[in-house]
């Protein structure tokens, strides 16, 4: 879904298609908002880019948003 919550995915009849977690991640192509796009360096293997994008962001989100872990200031 776009940020306005309108699904951009349509079937052959033009009817709106609901998709999981608002992402078409198993599609060859996906329509996303520009705020969700990051350029991957040409020399970075895509298997590693995929792991970083999913694992790091998911882990960070879980720690910061769900567990509410905050940085600790260290004085040494």
Buried (B, 14 or more C-beta within 10 A) or exposed (E): BEEEEEBBBEEEEEEEEEBEEEEBEEEEEEEBEEEEEEEBEEEEEEEEEEEEEEEEEEEEEEEEEEEEEEEEEEEE
